[in-house]
Each structure stands twice: as structure tokens, then as C-alpha cells.
Amino acid sequence: MKTEGMKVLVVGSGAREHVLWWAIKKSPRVACVLCAPGNGGIPPEYCRNVRENNNLLGLLHLVKEEKVDLVVVGPKAPLVDGIVDFFTEHNIAVFGPSEAAARIEGSKMFCKDLCQKVGVLTPDCQVVYNYRDAVKVIKNWGMPIVIKANGLCDGKGVTVALTEEKAIQAVHDLLVKKIHGEAGSIVVIERRVEGREYSLMAICDGDNALMLPPARDYKRLLDGDGGPNTGGMGAYSSQDLISYDLLQCLKRSVILPILHGLADEGSPYHGVLYAGIMLTREGTQLLECNCRFGDPETQVVVPRLKTDIVDLMLGSLTRGGLVNFDEIKVSPRAAVCVVAASEGYPEKPVTGFPVTLPSETSDHRGCTLFFSAGIKRDEHGKLVTSGGRVASVVGISKSVQAARKRAYDGIKEIEFKGIQFRSDIARPI
């Protein structure tokens, strides 16, 4: 494939895809970066809509028409549905795991079984298939517990239950009301573990893994980790978040066993492998695995990279393609991301309101604005809210607190009716 003067297509519409578009276009290897469908914050000339009934065929037509050299897939759903296999069958280079490898996120049962085989510790769990059995487990186990839908629910299929009533309501919603459809037809009930939670991401080539800088994200809607789970309300990444020695230990004890386990099953993993881990008094526990860049973690991890992200992506495409790569070079500067969301998010976002942006938010001021899927341009080209998460403001500076100040200075200049955001992202403990 062509590796200079490349045309790249980023698939997706969220802030994660905006960050990837932003980072990829900085690569000297790249001539043009398109995004399908993109969002209201990406310049319209780089966004492409796919209107065909079959989205994969529409994307294939777009790739051929635009003579795209590399496809980068952002969201989890198309990866779990086999988009990488589809493009590979058509001899198109694509960054991401196969459908078989993406089961690591698509099925929590699969992830649990694999971790047990390769010796990665996860919280004790019980898999249930009906409401009656779920209630029995809840009453026998006691509180607190975590209720998880087995399939994909856009970050909204997890309930941390501190009371029996809340746990029973959660399984009723999943198994009886079927609020997440088939994704919640199987439920994983977990013991709740306590400790410090971190997000690890690694670029993988089927055999090898290069660690990206770690991050800490904030999943709950409200300050103090209150309210419902969301797709993520903020994150931060810094040089001293996790020591180098601990990061390498986590690579050996979590990332590589999963990577090698998938390879042994005939599903070598290419792309980004994400591990949500918790450091507890009893050791490291794996809470979740994702088959793609995290959101909002990408907003604080990718801007810190000094290694060309396209070089990493190209190396991941072939088995063993990263073997001669040095470790990823990372800026010592810290990054803090604060997410602006619509009123009513995550249950029923209230949308359709004009958005006013900071007048001078830019890279050189240490504050960058990335847009989410919840923003679009109306018929007059004006930005309006159209979904839950609207924008991510990322502050970058020499310390976490300096970066935090820049992020909050930026987000306070964003205006739209009903705006909500947490005020405690990266606050000192």
C-alpha cells in the first residue's frame, strides 16, 4: 500500500474521531484526511455522508471513489459487526481488530472466559439469562454489586448497585423491559471491587504491544462520581499518573496475556486494545476490555504523543509489524479533558439549541476544542446541539492543575441552553 502522500478515512462522528482526524492530518505521510460522517466541528469539506441503506457498501463506494489508502475505525459497533473483515476482503488497509478479536468488547462473557484462561484477574461474577435467576443471585450475594449487560450499550449498560432495590431494578430493566434489546438479554453480575481505576491503551500487531500513556476517566454524570453512567464526562493523563515500571508490569500481566490468548484462539488482535483496570489491595483487577480508542481518553492521550500516530497504525496492520519499533515517545506535559453535555444526558438529551464557542480556543493557548456527535450544522451552517455529548475541551500544560485550569477556562466560554459538565475532573484528591 502507499505510505506517503496518503489519503486516510476516519469512520465515526464523535470527539474521539475528531481527535484522530486532527492527529492523523499532522503526519508527514498524509496528504488528506476525510471523516465519515464526521461532526459539526470538523470542516465540512472533509466530512462525507454515506446514504446507502447498507452502510458498509456505502463506505466501500466512498473509499474507492476517494482513492483512500487507509481506513481508521473509531467506534466499537462497526468493529464488533465486522467492518475490518469486510474491508480486508476487498484488499483495503484498515486499522482495527477483526470481528473475532473484537469480541473482547462485544461480549463480556467472552472477555471473562478469556481472562480466566490466560490468568488475568477480574472481579468474581455470575452470568444470568433470566430475571428470576438474577434476583436469586442478588439476594444471595448482598451489596454492593455491579450489573452489566453482556453486549454493547454505548456505555450505558452498567449499573453500580449499592442497594438490593437498585440491583433488582437494573436487571428488570435489562431482562424484562429490555431497554437495551438483545445487548441486555444476558447479564453479568459482578462483585464490586474498590481501588484506583485507570485506562490503559496499547497499539497491537497480533504479537506485540506498544503502550500509550495511561489515563483516568470519569464515567458518572455528576461531581463526586454521582448520577448515572455515561459515555464519559472527562479524563486526564500525565507523566506521573502511573510510574513507568508499573505500566510495564501491567503490560506484562494484563495486555500481553490477552493479546497472546486471542492469538492462540486464532484471532490475532490488530489495532488498539483498551483495558480498564483497578488497582486494589488484593492486586490488579481487569474491569473491562474495549476494542478501540477510549472516549474521552483519546482526547488526553493522543495530544501527548510525539511518535507519529500513522506510523503506529501502519505498523499494527501486519503480524509482528511493531517488533522493531521503539517505545512510543510521549510529551511530559499533562492533558485534562472536560466534556460539555446537553441537559437530560444520558437518558433524554434536550437538543436543537445554538452553540456559542470560545473566540480564541486554539493549540497555541494550550486549550483545544474537539466536537462530539451531539453537535451539527443547521441549514444555515450554524452549530446547534443534536445529541448528548457536545464537545470536549482539552487543556494542556506542564502540570495537571495548570492543564485543568486551561480546560475549565475554555469550557466556561462555551454557551448553549442546558449545558452541563462536571466541575471535579482531575481535582486533587
N, C-alpha and C positions, 0 to 999 in steps of 0.2 A: 504494500500500500504506500501511497505518497505520505512522506513525513515532513515535508517542507512546503510552505505555501498552502497549508491545509485549509479546507472548509469543514467546520465542525457543526453538528446539530445537537443542541441540548434539548432533551424531551422533558417537559414539565412546565409548571406555571407558578411555583412557589418562590419564597425567598431563597431557598436552597439553590434552585435553578438560576435565579438572578445572580447569586454569588459565583456559581460555576461559570456562567456566561461571562461575568466580569473578570474572573481569574484566567479563563482559557484565552480570552482575547488579548491578554498581556503576553502570551507566549510568542517568542520569535518564530516558532514553527507555523503559526496560524495566520492566515490571511483574512478569514471571515468566520464569525460565529453567529449562527441562527438559533432561534429558540421556538419550539412548537409545544403549546401555543404561546408561551411567554405570559407576561402580565403587563398591566398598565404602566409600570415603571421602566420597562425595557423599551428603548426607542422602537417605534412601530415598524421601521424599515427592517428590523432584524427579527420580527415576530412573524410566524406563519401559522395560519389556522388550517386544520385538517377537517374537512367537512364530510368526507366519505362515511358511509354507515359502518364499514369495517375500518376501525382506526389504524390497524396495522398495515392494511393495504394502502390507506391514505398516506401514512408515514413513508412507506416504501416508495410510493409515487413521488413524494416530496424529495426524498433522498436522491432518487435517480434524476429528477428534474433539476435539482440544485447542484448535482455532482458532489455530494457530501462524501468526505473521506473518513470521518469518524463520527459515530453516534454515541452520545453520553446520556444515559438514562438516569434521571433523578429520582422519581417516586417509586415506592415499593410495589404498587399494584401491577404495573406493566411488567416488572421483573418477575413477580410471582406468577404472572399469567404467561410467561414465556417469550417476551419480546426479544431477548438476546438470542434464543434458539432460532426465532423467525429470521432475524437479520443475518445470523451466521449462515443459515441455509441459503441465503441469497448473496453470500460472499461479501457482506458488508461488515467492516470492522465496527464493533460495538463494545463499549465499556460497561461491564456489569456481569453478574453471575447468571448462569443458566437457570432454567425453571427448576431443575432438580436441586441445584445448590441453594436457590432462593427459598427453599422450604424451611431453611433455618429461621426465617421470619414468618413465612406463610403459615406455619403450623407450630404452635407452642409444644404440642405433643412430640413432634419430630425433634425439635430442639432439645427437649428434656431427655428423650431417649438417646440421642447422640451424645449429649454431655455425660450421661451415665456410662456409656460405652468407653468414652475416652478419659474419664476421670476428672471432669470439670465439675466443681461443686455448684449446685443450685439449691434453692430452698426446697424443703420437703413439699410434696404435692400429692393431690388426688385428682384423677380425671373422672368427670361425671358426664352422663349423657342424658339425664332427665332430672326434672325438678325434685322429685321425691328423694332420689339418692343424694342430690346436692344438699337438701335440707338436713338429711341424716349426718352427712359429713360435717356440716356447720355446727350442729348441736353437739356432736362428739368431740370436735376439735377445740371449741371455745375460741375466744377472740384474743388478739386481732388476727385477721386473715386477709388474704388478697384474692379477689375473684377476677379471673382473666378469661375473656373469650379466646377460643383456640385460634381463630382466624384474624384477618385484617379488619380493623375498625377505626382507622385513621387516628390512632392514639386515644380513642375514647372507649375502649373495651376493657379497661382495668378499673376496678374499684377496691380501694383500701378500706376495709370494713373494721371499724372499732367496736361496733355493736352487732349483736345477732340479728336485730331487725334490719340493719342496713345490708348485711350479708345476704339475708333471705330475699330482700327486695332486689338486690343485684342479680341473683340467679333467676328470680322470677322474671325480671326484665329480659334476660338473655334467653332463657329456655321456654318461657310461656308466652310472654309478649313478643319475643323475637325482634327486639328493637334493632339488632344488627344482622337479622336474617340468618343465613347459613353460617356466617362467620362466628355466631354465638351458639350454634347448635351443639357444640361440645365445649365444656367449661373446665378450666384448670383451676383448682382451689389450692392455694399455696399458703404455707406458713409465712407470716410476716417476719422479716429479719430487720435488724436495726444496725445502723452504722453510717459511714460516709459514702455517698454514691458518686460515681464518676462515669463518664462516657469515653470509651476507647474506640478509636477507628484505625484500621490498618489497610494499606493497599496490598492486595494479594494477587499472586500469579499462579495459583494452584498448588505451589510448593512452598513459596517464600512469602514473608510478610514484612512490610516496612511500616513502622508505627508513625502515625500522625500525632501531633501534640494532643494531650488529653484535654478534656473539657468537663465542666459541670453544668448541667442544665436544670431548669426549674419547670416541672410539668404542671403543677397546680395553678389554678387561675389567680388565687389571691395571695397577698402577703402572708408570710409565716407558713407557707405550704397549706393554705386553706382552700376550700372550694373544690370543684370537680377537676379531674384530669383534663388536660388539653393537649393539643399538638406540641405545646412548648411556649412558655411566656418569656424566656430569656436564657442566657448562658454566659459563661466566661471561660477563658483559657489563659494560662500564664505559665511562665517558666518554672515557678516553684509550686505549681498545683500538685504534681506528683514528681518525686525525685527520679532521676534517670535510672538508677538501679532498680527502683520499684517498678517503673514502666517496663524495663526489660524482663523483670520477674513475671509480670502479668502477661507479657508476650509469650513467655515460655509455658506458663501454667494455664492460660485461657485461650489466647488467639491461635497458637500453633497446634495444640491438640484438636481444636475444632477444625482447623484447616486440613490437617492430616487425616482426621476422621472422615471428612467429606471426600477427600481424595481416595481413601480406602474403600468407600462405598461406590466409587465410580462417578462421583460428582465433583470434580476439582473446582475449586472456588476462585473465580477471577473477579476483580473489582474491589469495592470497599466492604470490608467486614466490620460491623459495629457490635461492640459488646458493652452493655450496660452492667456495670459491676458495683458491688457494695463491699467495702472493707469493714468486716465485723470483727468482734473479739475472737470469734471461732475461725477466722480466716476469710479468704475472698469468696464471695458468692456471686454467681452469674445470675442477673435478674432477667435479662432479655438479650436476644441477638437480632440485629437488623441486617438486611442485605443491601444497604445503600448508605450514602452520607446521611447523617442525622440532621434534623432541623428542629431547633435553631443552632445546633453545634457547628454546622458548616459555616455559619456566619462569623464565628470567632476562631475557628481552626484554619480555614483556608486563607484568610488575610494574613496569617502569621507565617505562611510557607515562603521560604526563599528558594526552594527547589521548584523547577518548572513543573506545574501540575500535569501538563500534557506529556512530558517525558515519563512521569509516573504512570499515567494512563496507558501509554503505548507499551511500556514495559510489562504491564499487567495482562496484556492481551494473550500472550503465549505462555505455555507451561514453562516455568523456570526463567521467564523473561526479566525478572528483577534480580537475578543471582549476582550480577556484577555491579549493582547499584550500591553506592554508599548510603549511609543513613540520611533521612530527609533533613535538610537544613531548615532551621526554624528561627524566626526573629525572636530576640529576647523580650520584645515588647508584649504587653498584655492586651487582651481584647475583651470587651464586655458588650453583650447584645441585650437590648430591651425591646420587647415586642409590643406594638400597638395593636389592639384588637377592638372589634366592634362591640357595642352594647348587646348583651344577650349571648355572646360567645361563651361556651362552646355549644350550648343547646340550640338556641334560635337567634342567630345574629340578626340585628336590625340594620339594614343596609340602604344604599341609594343616596348617601349624603356626600356633598362636595368635600374634597380633601385639600387643605392648605399645607404646604410643605415649608421647611426651613429655607430661608433665602440663600444661605451660603454653605449648606452642608456639603462637604467635599473631602477627598482624601487628604489634602494638604493640611486641613484643620484637625486631622485625627478623628474625624467622625464621618462615617459612610452610611448612606441610606440604601437599604435593599428592600424591594417590594415583595409582597406576598400575593397569593392567589386571590385574596379578598380585596383587590383594587383593580379597576378597569378604566378605560377612557370611554366617555359617553359620545353621543353622535356629534358633539361639538369639539371633541378632543380633550375635554376636561376630565380630570381624575375624580372618580367617585368610588365610595366603598361598595363592594359587591360580595363580601363574604366575611368570615370570622377574623382571621389574622390579616392585617392590612399592611404592616410594614415592620421591618427590623432596623433599629438604629444601632450601629456598632461604633463604639468608642475605642480608640487605640492609643496607648501611651506607654510610658516607661514602667508604670505600676498599675495594679488592678484598680486602686482607688482613683488615680488620675484618669484611667480609661473609663471608669464608671461615671465620673463627673461629666466627661465629654458625651457619653451616651445619653445621660439624663438631660443635659443641656440641649441636646439635639431633639429628643423626643418631646420635650416641653414646647417646642416650636411647631409640632405637627398639630393640626386642628381638624377635627370633624366631629359631628354630633355623636355623642355617646362614647367617645374614645375611652378605653380603659387600658391600664398597664400596671404591672407590679412596681412597687417602689423599693423593693428589697433585693433586687438582683445584685449579686456579688457583694452584698453588705457584709462587713466583717462580723464574724461570729463572736 
